[in-house]
Each structure stands twice: as structure tokens, then as C-alpha cells.
Amino acid sequence: MIREVRSELDDASTQHYAHLFDALSDPTRLDVLQHLASGEHRVRDLVAHVGLAQSTVSKHLRFLLECGLVHACPEGRSTWYSLSQPAALSRLVGAAEALLEATGTRAALCSHLQRPLTAADSSLEL
């Protein structure tokens, strides 16, 4: 029976899931995602928000870009970062919150991550 279950597992898919959850397992990356849920930011904006060195923030942004959670939009000498899939990330955060609550932990991330701004919302603010 164990051999049957093992044959149904997809190692590549397992690695993709592990990579995604690795992206979400770091508190700094969660901080960055929460800030990006409120709208586009440059690296220097995120440095000011999270209080870490530019190189550290850039390293975390590279990881988030690699996972496909963040989108980069170069503009002149700056690059603006935003959530690539805000609605999907919001659903994932909601599911994680429900799972945490079901296991006895009450925790919630910022409301922006639960209801992130979309590109359309950002253009309305201009």
C-alpha cells in the first residue's frame, strides 16, 4: 500500500509547494508582502518600512520574485514591486488563518493582506 501512495506523489509538485511555503515561512518576507498588499513599493520604501538593510530587503524580494508572488516593474532608475496575484494570496492567507484557528491559534496578518489593493485600486488613488 505504501508503494502505491508513493507512486502517486509528484516530486516536482512537492518541490514547488515547498518553495512556496518556504517563501511564506520567513517573517521578513511576510512583512514585505504585507506592505506590498497596501500598494506598490520601491526597495527604499520597503527598507524604511521593515527597518532592514537594502541588501537584505533585495534578497527577500528576489526570493519572492522567484516564487512568483511579487511582480517587478522597472521605471527609470527605480523598480516598483507589487503583489503578482493579490486575490490568490488573500485566499491563501484566509485559509491559513482558518487553519491556525482550528488548531487553537488566533492570529491574523494585516487587513491589507486579507484584502490587498489591486492595480485598478492603485490607479483610482492617483
Secondary structure, DSSP 8 states (H G I E B T S, - for coil): -HHHHHHH--HHHHHHHHHHHHHHT-HHHHHHHHHHTTS-B-HHHHHHHHT--HHHHHHHHHHHHHHTSEEEEEETTEEEEEESSHHHHHHHHHHHHHHHHHTT------HHHHS---HHHHHHH-
